[in-house]
Amino acid sequence: MKLPYAEPDPSGSDRARHTKRYRDLATEISRLTPQAKTLSNGEEADHSPRYPANFTKGLLHDEFGLLKYSAHYQCFVEAINSPDQTLFEKSVPTAKSEGVKYHCLKKTTCCGKEDIEWRGWESPRAGHVYELQGPDAGAVGMAPAPRVGSSELAAEMAEVYALALLRDVRFTDLCEGKAAKLCEHKSGNAVLSAKKVVELIADMPFYSGKNVQSSTPHNTDHDGYNGFERHRRVARTIGSKTGALTPEIAFRGSTKGAQTGPYISQFLLIGAGSLACSDNSASGFPGTDASWSLQDGFIPYGSLSIDQRTLSHKNCLDYMTDWCPWLDVQNGANVTGADQFEAKRRFITTPRDLATYVHYDALYEAYLNACLILLAMKVPHSKGFPEPSPSGNRTAFATFGGPHVLSLVCEVATRCLKAVRRQKFNYHRRARPEALGGRLTLSCIKEGVAGQLGCTKGAFEDNLKEIPQALQDAIIKHNLQQNKQAAKRNIHCNKTCPLPGGTKRPKFDACNLLLPMAFPEGSPMHPAYGAGHATVAGGCITILKAFFEMFEDCNSFKERELSVDEWGRHSENGMQVAYVPNADGSRLIKDSKTKKALTIQGELDKLAANISIGRNMAGVHYYSDYYDSLRMGERIAVGMLMEQAPSYGESMTMTFKSFDGDLITISGEGNSCPSLTVMDSNGDSQYADDWWLRHVSGAEYSEDL
C-alpha cells in the first residue's frame, strides 16, 4: 500500500509551475524596489584636461604627477562604459604602452629580486555584469563624493594624514590620546600625540561648523552643509554625549556600537568553543587538552581552527614618501610583494596591524569568522524563523541553520563587489588619497608647479589652508624621517630623483605632503569611491544581524548583550565579554575600562567599521568611502533577503537595526510579496522607498517591465 504523501506535493510539472511563480515573484520584488539614481560630483566635467581629482593611476603622468595626455583618460572612460568590451585590449593607452621609464627598477620579494612591471586595472568592467538575485548593480547607488575645495574633503585628508602618523600607536593608547609607538628595537613617540591630532582636526571647519565650504555651496542648510555632508558629520560623533570629537571616538565608525568600548571588535579578537571537551587547562594551541576559551583566540572551523593572531607589516616603515617612488606608483609600477613583516603574529594591536589584515583578507573572511563564533556560542537565530519549531520536532540546518547563514555571508559578498565596481569605475572615478597628497605637495611648493593644477589650483589651496599647519608640519617631518630609511623598503631606486618642475630638494622636503602609505604599492588599481571592503562589510554584517536574534528573549526592545556562561555559550545573564590585547599583542586581557556591557549588534557594527576604516589606516580610502559604501551594501543584503523570503513557503520574520539606527523588519509569507517596515531612530515610521533612497541623489523612473 502506497503511503499518503509518499512523494512531495507539489512535484513534477506542478512543481515547475510553482518554481516559475517564485522566480517571477522575485523579479516583481526587484521591479517594485526603487531604482537608485547615481550622480557624480561633477569634477570630471569641470576639471579637464588634467583631471587632478579623478582616478588616473596606471595612465602616463608627467613630472608633476598629473595626467600627461587628456585623450588617454577619455579612452579609459570609454573603455569602461562602452558596450564594446574589447576596448581595454585594443585602444586604451597605458603608462606601459607609452614607454614609461620607472625610477625604481627592481624589488626584493620572497622569490628574490624581480623587475618592476606595470599593474593592470582590477575588473574595470565588472559593473556591467547582471545580477539575477538581489538588487542588480545598476539598481543601487551612492551620493556624490565630496569635492576638492570642500571642508569635508579637507577633514578627510587630515584624518588619513593623522592615521598615518598614528599607525604604530596601540589602539588602547590611541583612545587615551597617547603617542607611544610600538616599534621593534626602537622606542619613541609619534610626531604628534593622538590627543593633539584630534584637537587639531576637531577645530577644522567641517567639525567646528565655522566657515564651512560645501561641495554644493548653492544648496546648503543654515550651517553650510548639504544633506549628505550633514549625515556624515553627525555620524562621526553619534556616540558622544556632547557631539564633540575626542580621542576615544575619533577614527571610528558611524554607529553607537562602533563608538562604544574597545576600538577593535571582539569578533576580531576572541575565539570560541570547539567540538572537543576540555578540562579548561591553559594551552598555547588548541587541542583536546586546550581550554578553547574566548581568550585563547582560536575559532573552530569544523575540526580545524582559525587563529585570530595576525601578521603585521614591519612596524614604523612606510612607503611612497618621496617623489619618484610615488610617481612610479601613479604610473602603475607593480611593487606588490615587497612587503616586510614582523617576526611574530599578534592580536590586532595597532592601526598597522589592522591595515595588514585588510591587505590580505579574503574580503568576507572577518564576517565568516564572526558567524562561526556566533554559531559556536549558540547565539539563537531570529525569533521569527519557523525552525527550530515551538515543539522542537523541527530543528534548523539546511534552512535557517548554520549552513544556511554561512553560505549567505559569502553569497552577498559577490553581489556587493559587482555593485561597488559599477559605482567606482562607471560613475565616480574618484582619485585615491595618495594622489591628493601629491596635489597638496604642489600647492605647498607653489612657485612653478601649483599652476599645473589649472582651474583646481584655488580649490586645492583652500583644502591646504584648512588642514592645520601643525598637522602638515608633522607629516613633513615624518616623511623626512621615513626617507632616511628608504634602503629598508625592498624597492631599489635610482640615487637621484628628479623633483617636480626642478624644485630644489630643501624646498621639496619642506613641502613634502605625500601621504605615507602602509603598502609598497599604495592603493589598488581602481578608484576610491565606493570602497569594496566597506560595501562587502555592509552586506555581510546585515546578513548576520538579520539571521541571528539581536534582541533579548524577554525584552525585544533591548539589544542582546555579548555575554557567555562558563562554557563559552551565549547567556543573557552570563559573563560580559570585553577583551583587548596586552602591551605587545601576544595575548588578550580583560578590558577594565569597559563598564557598560557590549552588545552583539554593536560589536557587529564595530566589525564592519574596523574592516572598512582599516583601509583608511593604510591610506587607501577616505571616510566617505566607508560611510556611503556600507549603506549601499546594507541595501543589497536587504534586497537579497526580501527576494528569498517568499521562497521558503512559510511565514518568517527578521528584525535588526540599520547602520543609521532604524529598526528594520523583513517579513515573508509563501507565495506572496514580502514586507519591509522601517522605524527610524526616533521611533517614527518611514516609507520603505524613502529608506532605500536616503543616501542617493534620487530615483530612476523606468517603463513597466
C-alpha positions in Angstrom: 0.0 0.0 0.0 1.4 3.4 -1.0 1.6 5.9 1.8 -0.2 9.1 1.6 2.2 11.9 0.5 4.9 9.4 -0.2 6.2 12.0 -2.7 6.4 15.7 -2.2 3.5 17.9 -3.1 3.8 19.7 -5.5 6.2 17.7 -7.7 6.9 17.2 -11.4 5.4 19.8 -13.8 3.3 21.2 -11.0 6.5 21.9 -9.0 8.0 23.5 -12.2 4.9 25.9 -12.4 5.4 26.8 -8.8 9.1 27.4 -9.4 8.3 29.8 -12.3 5.8 31.6 -10.0 8.5 32.1 -7.4 11.1 33.2 -10.0 8.5 35.7 -11.4 7.8 36.9 -7.8 11.5 37.6 -7.2 11.5 39.6 -10.4 8.4 41.5 -9.3 10.0 42.3 -5.9 13.1 43.6 -7.7 11.0 45.7 -10.1 9.0 47.3 -7.2 12.1 48.2 -5.3 13.1 51.8 -6.0 16.0 52.1 -8.5 18.6 54.5 -7.2 19.9 57.3 -9.3 23.6 57.8 -9.2 25.1 61.2 -9.8 28.9 62.0 -9.7 30.1 65.2 -8.0 30.8 66.9 -11.4 34.5 67.2 -11.0 35.3 65.2 -14.1 33.3 67.6 -16.3 34.8 70.7 -14.6 38.4 69.7 -14.3 39.7 68.7 -17.7 42.2 68.3 -19.3 44.3 67.1 -16.3 41.5 65.6 -14.2 43.5 66.1 -10.9 40.6 65.0 -8.7 39.9 61.8 -10.7 41.5 58.4 -10.8 44.3 58.3 -13.4 46.5 55.7 -11.8 48.1 53.4 -14.5 47.9 56.1 -17.2 51.0 58.1 -18.1 51.8 61.0 -15.8 54.2 63.9 -16.3 56.9 65.1 -13.8 54.2 66.9 -11.8 52.3 63.6 -11.2 49.4 64.8 -13.4 47.9 63.1 -16.4 50.1 63.8 -19.4 47.5 63.3 -22.2 43.9 64.2 -21.7 42.9 61.8 -24.6 44.2 58.9 -22.6 41.7 59.4 -19.8 38.9 59.8 -22.3 39.8 56.5 -23.9 40.0 54.9 -20.4 36.5 56.1 -19.5 35.1 55.0 -22.9 36.6 51.5 -22.4 34.9 51.3 -19.0 31.4 52.3 -20.2 31.2 51.4 -23.8 29.2 48.3 -24.9 32.4 47.3 -26.8 34.1 45.1 -24.2 37.3 44.8 -26.3 38.5 48.4 -25.9 40.8 47.7 -23.0 42.7 45.3 -25.2 42.9 47.4 -28.3 42.7 51.1 -27.6 43.5 52.1 -24.0 47.0 53.6 -23.8 48.6 52.6 -20.6 51.8 54.1 -19.0 53.5 50.9 -20.1 52.3 51.2 -23.8 53.5 54.8 -23.7 57.1 53.7 -22.8 57.1 54.9 -19.1 60.6 54.9 -17.5 60.4 54.0 -13.8 62.9 55.4 -11.3 62.7 52.2 -9.3 63.6 49.2 -11.4 63.8 46.2 -9.0 62.0 44.9 -5.9 63.0 42.2 -3.5 60.2 39.7 -2.8 60.2 36.3 -1.1 61.3 35.0 -4.5 64.4 37.2 -4.7 65.0 40.3 -6.9 62.4 40.9 -9.6 61.8 43.5 -12.3 59.1 46.1 -11.6 56.4 45.9 -14.2 53.1 47.7 -14.9 50.0 46.6 -13.0 46.6 46.0 -14.6 43.3 47.7 -13.6 41.2 45.4 -11.4 37.9 44.2 -13.0 37.1 47.6 -14.6 34.0 46.2 -16.4 32.5 44.2 -13.5 29.8 46.9 -13.2 28.3 45.6 -16.5 27.7 42.1 -15.1 24.0 41.4 -14.5 22.8 40.1 -11.2 19.9 37.6 -11.0 19.4 37.5 -7.3 19.1 40.6 -5.1 19.4 44.1 -6.4 21.2 44.5 -9.7 24.4 46.5 -9.7 22.5 49.2 -11.6 19.7 49.4 -9.1 21.7 50.7 -6.1 23.8 53.8 -5.8 25.8 56.3 -3.7 25.8 60.0 -3.0 28.1 62.3 -4.9 31.6 62.2 -3.4 33.0 65.3 -1.5 34.6 67.7 -4.0 38.1 69.2 -3.9 37.9 72.5 -2.1 35.2 71.4 0.3 35.7 71.4 4.1 34.7 67.7 4.2 37.5 66.7 1.8 40.0 68.7 3.9 38.8 66.9 7.0 39.1 63.5 5.2 42.6 64.2 4.1 43.5 65.4 7.6 42.2 62.1 9.0 44.2 59.9 6.7 47.3 62.0 7.4 46.6 61.6 11.2 46.1 57.9 10.8 49.4 57.6 9.0 51.2 59.4 11.9 49.5 57.2 14.5 49.8 53.9 12.5 52.1 52.3 15.2 50.3 53.6 18.3 48.4 50.9 20.2 44.6 51.3 19.9 44.3 51.3 23.7 46.8 54.3 23.7 45.2 56.0 20.8 41.8 56.1 22.5 43.5 57.7 25.5 45.2 60.3 23.3 48.8 59.0 23.7 51.6 58.8 21.3 53.9 55.9 22.2 54.8 53.8 19.1 55.1 50.0 19.1 58.3 49.6 17.1 60.8 46.7 17.1 64.2 47.6 18.6 63.1 51.2 18.9 61.3 53.4 21.3 59.8 56.8 20.9 56.6 58.7 20.1 54.7 59.6 17.0 55.4 63.1 15.8 52.0 64.2 17.3 50.0 62.5 20.0 46.5 61.3 19.3 45.2 63.9 21.7 46.9 66.7 19.8 45.9 65.3 16.4 42.2 65.1 17.4 42.3 68.6 18.9 43.6 70.0 15.6 41.1 68.1 13.5 38.2 69.0 15.8 38.9 72.7 15.2 38.7 72.3 11.4 35.6 73.9 9.7 33.9 70.6 8.9 33.9 69.7 12.6 33.6 73.1 14.2 30.8 74.2 11.9 32.6 77.6 11.3 33.1 78.8 7.8 32.1 75.5 6.2 32.8 75.2 2.5 30.3 72.8 1.0 30.7 70.6 -2.1 27.4 72.3 -3.2 27.6 75.9 -1.9 24.4 76.7 -3.9 22.4 74.2 -1.8 23.2 74.0 1.9 21.5 74.3 5.3 21.9 77.2 7.7 25.3 75.8 8.9 26.7 75.4 5.4 26.4 71.6 5.0 24.4 69.9 2.3 22.3 66.9 3.3 24.9 64.2 2.6 27.6 66.2 4.4 25.3 66.7 7.4 24.6 63.0 7.7 28.3 62.1 7.6 29.3 64.9 10.1 26.6 63.8 12.6 27.5 60.1 12.3 31.2 60.7 13.3 30.2 61.7 16.8 27.0 59.8 17.3 28.4 58.1 20.4 29.5 61.4 22.0 27.3 63.0 24.7 28.5 66.5 23.7 28.8 66.0 19.9 32.5 66.8 20.2 35.3 64.8 18.6 37.5 63.1 21.2 40.4 60.6 21.0 38.0 58.0 22.4 35.7 58.1 19.4 37.9 59.6 16.7 38.6 57.5 13.6 35.7 55.1 14.5 32.5 54.1 12.6 29.2 55.8 12.2 27.1 53.8 14.7 26.9 53.9 18.5 28.1 50.3 18.7 31.2 51.2 16.7 32.0 54.1 19.1 31.5 52.1 22.3 34.1 50.2 24.3 37.4 49.0 22.9 38.3 50.1 19.4 38.7 46.7 18.0 35.5 44.5 17.7 35.5 41.4 19.9 34.8 39.4 16.7 38.4 40.2 15.5 39.9 39.1 18.8 38.1 36.3 20.7 37.9 32.6 20.0 35.0 30.3 20.8 34.3 26.7 22.0 35.1 23.7 19.9 33.8 20.2 19.3 36.3 18.9 21.8 35.5 18.8 25.5 38.3 20.2 27.8 39.3 20.5 31.4 39.8 24.3 30.9 43.6 23.8 31.3 45.7 26.6 29.9 47.2 25.9 26.5 49.2 27.7 23.8 47.4 25.9 21.0 44.0 24.3 20.8 43.6 20.5 21.0 41.7 18.1 23.2 43.7 19.4 26.2 43.2 23.1 25.3 40.8 25.4 27.0 39.2 26.7 23.8 38.3 29.8 25.7 37.4 33.1 24.2 40.7 34.4 25.5 42.7 31.8 23.5 41.6 33.5 20.3 41.0 30.3 18.3 37.9 29.9 16.2 36.6 26.4 15.5 36.3 25.7 11.7 34.8 22.3 11.8 37.6 20.1 13.3 40.2 22.7 12.3 40.9 26.0 13.9 41.4 29.7 12.9 43.9 31.7 14.8 42.9 35.4 15.4 46.6 36.4 15.7 47.5 38.1 12.5 50.6 39.0 10.5 51.7 42.6 10.8 53.6 44.6 8.3 57.0 45.8 9.5 56.3 48.4 12.2 57.3 52.0 11.6 58.1 51.5 7.9 56.0 53.5 5.4 56.1 53.8 1.6 55.8 56.4 -1.1 57.1 59.2 1.0 59.4 60.5 -1.7 58.5 61.9 -5.1 60.0 59.3 -7.5 58.6 56.2 -5.8 55.3 58.0 -5.5 55.3 59.0 -9.2 56.3 55.4 -10.3 53.2 54.1 -8.5 51.0 56.7 -10.1 52.4 55.4 -13.4 51.3 51.8 -12.5 54.5 50.4 -11.1 53.8 47.0 -9.6 55.8 46.9 -6.4 53.4 44.4 -4.7 55.3 41.6 -2.9 58.0 43.9 -1.5 56.2 43.8 1.9 58.1 43.0 5.1 56.6 41.6 8.3 57.2 41.4 12.0 58.7 38.1 13.2 55.7 37.1 15.3 52.0 37.1 14.8 49.9 39.1 17.4 46.3 40.1 18.1 45.4 43.3 16.3 47.1 45.9 18.4 47.8 48.9 16.2 46.4 50.5 13.1 49.2 49.0 11.1 48.1 45.5 12.3 44.5 46.3 11.1 45.8 47.6 7.8 47.8 44.4 7.3 44.6 42.3 8.0 42.7 44.2 5.3 45.6 44.0 2.9 45.3 40.2 2.6 41.8 39.2 3.9 39.5 37.1 1.8 37.1 40.0 1.8 34.3 38.2 3.7 36.7 36.5 5.9 36.1 38.5 9.1 32.3 38.0 8.8 32.6 34.3 8.1 34.7 34.2 11.3 32.2 36.2 13.2 29.5 33.8 12.0 31.5 30.8 13.2 31.9 32.5 16.6 28.2 33.2 16.9 27.3 29.6 15.9 29.8 28.2 18.4 28.4 30.4 21.1 25.0 29.1 20.2 23.5 32.6 19.8 19.9 32.0 18.9 18.7 32.6 15.4 15.8 35.0 14.6 12.7 34.5 16.7 10.7 34.9 13.5 12.1 31.7 11.9 10.0 28.6 11.6 12.9 26.4 12.7 13.5 25.4 15.4 9.8 24.9 15.7 8.0 25.5 19.1 7.5 21.8 19.6 11.2 21.0 19.0 10.2 18.5 16.4 11.9 20.5 13.7 15.4 21.8 14.1 17.4 24.2 11.8 20.2 23.1 9.4 19.8 23.4 5.6 17.2 26.0 6.2 17.6 28.6 9.0 20.7 26.8 10.4 24.4 27.1 10.2 25.0 26.0 6.6 22.2 28.5 5.5 23.8 31.6 7.2 27.4 30.6 6.4 26.5 30.5 2.7 24.5 33.7 2.8 27.5 35.6 4.2 29.6 34.5 1.2 26.7 34.9 -1.3 26.0 38.6 -0.6 29.7 39.5 -1.0 29.9 38.8 -4.7 26.8 41.0 -5.3 28.3 43.8 -3.3 31.6 43.7 -5.3 29.8 44.0 -8.6 27.7 46.9 -7.4 30.7 48.8 -5.9 32.7 48.2 -9.0 29.9 49.9 -11.0 30.0 52.9 -8.7 33.8 53.4 -8.6 34.5 52.7 -12.3 31.3 53.5 -14.2 30.3 56.7 -12.3 32.6 58.4 -9.7 36.2 57.6 -10.7 37.4 59.4 -7.6 41.2 59.9 -7.0 42.8 58.0 -4.2 44.1 59.9 -1.1 47.7 59.1 -2.3 47.1 61.2 -5.4 45.7 64.1 -3.5 48.8 64.1 -1.3 50.8 64.8 -4.5 48.4 67.7 -5.4 48.7 69.2 -1.9 52.5 69.0 -2.2 52.4 71.0 -5.4 50.1 73.5 -3.7 52.6 73.9 -0.9 55.6 74.4 -3.2 53.6 76.9 -5.2 56.2 78.6 -7.4 56.5 77.0 -10.8 54.4 73.9 -10.0 51.0 74.8 -8.4 49.9 76.4 -11.7 49.9 72.9 -13.3 46.7 72.2 -11.4 44.8 74.5 -13.7 41.4 75.7 -12.6 41.6 73.4 -9.5 44.6 75.4 -8.1 42.4 77.5 -5.9 40.4 74.5 -4.6 43.5 72.6 -3.6 44.9 75.8 -1.9 41.6 76.1 0.0 42.0 72.5 1.3 45.6 73.1 2.2 44.6 76.2 4.2 42.0 74.2 6.2 44.4 71.4 7.1 46.1 72.6 10.4 49.7 73.7 9.9 50.8 71.7 12.8 49.5 68.5 11.1 51.2 69.5 7.9 54.5 70.1 9.7 54.1 66.7 11.4 53.7 64.9 8.0 56.6 66.8 6.5 58.8 65.7 9.5 57.5 62.1 9.4 58.3 61.9 5.6 61.8 63.2 6.2 62.4 60.5 8.8 61.0 57.8 6.6 63.1 58.8 3.6 66.2 58.3 5.7 65.4 54.6 5.9 64.4 54.2 2.3 67.0 51.4 1.9 64.9 49.2 4.1 61.9 49.2 1.8 62.9 46.3 -0.6 62.4 48.7 -3.5 65.6 49.6 -5.4 65.6 53.1 -6.9 68.0 55.4 -8.6 70.0 57.5 -6.2 69.0 60.7 -8.0 65.3 61.6 -8.0 64.1 64.4 -10.3 61.6 66.6 -8.4 58.6 68.4 -9.9 59.5 71.4 -12.0 63.1 71.2 -11.0 62.3 72.1 -7.4 65.3 72.0 -5.1 65.5 69.3 -2.5 65.3 71.6 0.6 62.2 73.3 -0.8 60.6 69.9 -1.6 61.4 68.4 1.8 59.8 71.5 3.4 56.6 70.9 1.5 56.5 67.1 1.2 52.9 66.3 2.0 52.8 63.0 0.3 50.6 60.6 2.2 52.7 57.9 4.0 51.4 54.5 2.8 51.3 51.2 4.7 51.7 49.2 1.5 54.5 49.4 -1.1 52.0 49.6 -3.9 49.8 52.1 -2.2 46.2 51.8 -3.3 44.7 49.1 -5.6 44.3 49.7 -9.3 40.7 51.0 -9.1 39.1 54.3 -8.0 38.4 55.2 -4.4 34.6 55.7 -4.2 33.0 53.4 -3.2 35.0 51.0 -1.2 34.9 47.3 -1.9 35.7 46.3 1.7 33.1 48.7 3.1 30.3 47.5 0.7 31.0 43.9 1.5 31.1 44.8 5.2 27.6 46.4 4.9 26.2 43.4 3.1 27.7 40.7 5.3 27.0 42.3 8.6 23.4 43.0 7.6 23.0 39.2 6.9 24.4 38.4 10.3 22.2 40.9 12.1 19.1 39.7 10.2 19.8 36.0 10.8 20.8 35.9 14.4 18.5 37.3 17.1 19.7 40.8 18.0 17.3 41.4 20.9 16.7 39.7 24.2 14.2 36.8 24.7 12.0 38.5 27.3 12.5 42.1 26.1 12.5 42.5 22.3 13.4 46.2 22.7 16.7 45.6 24.4 19.8 44.6 22.4 21.2 41.2 23.2 24.4 41.6 25.2 27.7 39.8 24.3 27.9 37.6 27.3 28.7 33.9 27.9 28.4 31.2 30.5 31.3 29.2 32.0 31.4 27.0 28.9 31.6 29.9 26.4 28.0 29.6 25.3 25.9 32.8 24.9 23.9 33.6 28.1 21.8 36.7 28.7 22.9 36.6 32.3 26.5 35.4 31.8 30.0 37.0 31.9 30.4 40.2 29.9 32.8 39.8 27.0 35.3 42.7 26.6 38.9 42.0 25.7 41.9 44.0 24.4 45.4 42.9 23.5 48.1 43.3 26.1 51.0 45.7 25.5 52.8 43.6 22.9 49.7 41.9 21.4 50.7 38.4 22.5 47.6 37.7 24.5 44.2 39.0 25.3 43.3 40.6 28.7 40.1 41.8 30.2 39.3 45.4 29.4 39.0 47.2 32.7 37.8 50.4 31.2 34.6 49.0 29.6 31.9 49.3 32.3 28.8 49.0 30.2 28.0 45.7 28.5 28.8 45.4 24.9 26.1 44.1 22.6 26.2 41.6 19.8 24.7 44.1 17.3 27.1 46.8 18.4 30.1 44.6 18.0 29.0 43.5 14.6 28.6 47.2 13.6 32.1 47.8 15.0 33.4 44.9 13.0 32.1 46.5 9.8 33.7 49.8 10.8 37.0 48.2 11.7 37.5 46.4 8.4 36.3 49.4 6.4 38.3 52.1 8.2 41.3 49.7 8.4 41.7 50.6 4.7 41.8 54.3 5.7 44.6 53.4 8.1 46.5 52.0 5.2 46.0 55.3 3.3 43.9 53.9 0.5 40.4 55.3 1.4 38.5 58.2 2.8 35.8 58.3 5.5 33.0 58.9 3.0 34.1 55.8 1.0 33.3 53.8 4.2 30.1 55.6 5.1 28.3 55.5 1.8 29.6 52.1 0.7 28.5 50.5 4.0 24.9 51.7 3.5 24.8 50.5 -0.2 26.0 47.1 1.0 23.2 47.1 3.6 20.6 47.7 0.9 22.0 44.9 -1.3 21.6 42.4 1.6 18.1 43.6 2.4 17.1 43.3 -1.2 18.5 39.8 -1.4 16.7 38.7 1.8 13.4 40.1 0.5 13.7 38.2 -2.7 14.4 35.0 -0.8 11.7 35.5 1.8 8.7 34.1 -0.2 10.7 31.1 -1.4 10.7 29.4 2.0 7.0 28.7 1.6 6.1 29.6 5.2 6.0 32.6 7.5 9.3 34.1 8.6 10.5 37.4 10.1 13.8 39.0 10.8 14.5 42.3 12.7 17.6 44.3 13.3 18.9 47.9 13.5 20.3 49.5 10.3 23.6 51.4 10.3 21.5 54.6 10.7 19.8 53.3 13.8 16.5 52.4 12.0 14.6 49.3 13.2 14.2 47.2 10.1 11.8 44.3 9.8 11.6 41.9 6.8 8.6 39.6 6.8 7.8 36.9 4.3 4.9 34.5 3.5 4.9 31.8 1.0 3.6 32.7 -2.5 3.3 36.4 -1.8 5.5 39.5 -1.8 7.4 40.2 1.4 7.0 43.4 3.6 9.7 45.8 4.7 8.9 48.1 7.6 11.2 50.8 8.8 11.1 52.8 12.1 13.7 55.5 12.4 15.9 56.1 15.5 13.2 58.5 16.8 10.5 55.8 16.6 8.8 57.3 13.6 7.5 55.1 10.8 9.4 55.7 7.5 8.3 54.9 4.0 10.4 52.0 2.8 11.0 53.7 -0.5 12.4 56.8 1.4 14.8 54.5 3.3 16.0 52.9 0.1 16.8 56.3 -1.4 18.1 58.1 1.8 21.8 58.1 0.7 21.4 58.7 -3.0 20.6 61.6 -5.3 17.2 60.3 -6.3 15.3 57.5 -8.2 15.4 56.3 -11.8 12.0 56.0 -13.4 11.6 53.2 -15.9 8.8 51.7 -18.0 6.7 48.9 -16.5 8.5 45.8 -17.4 
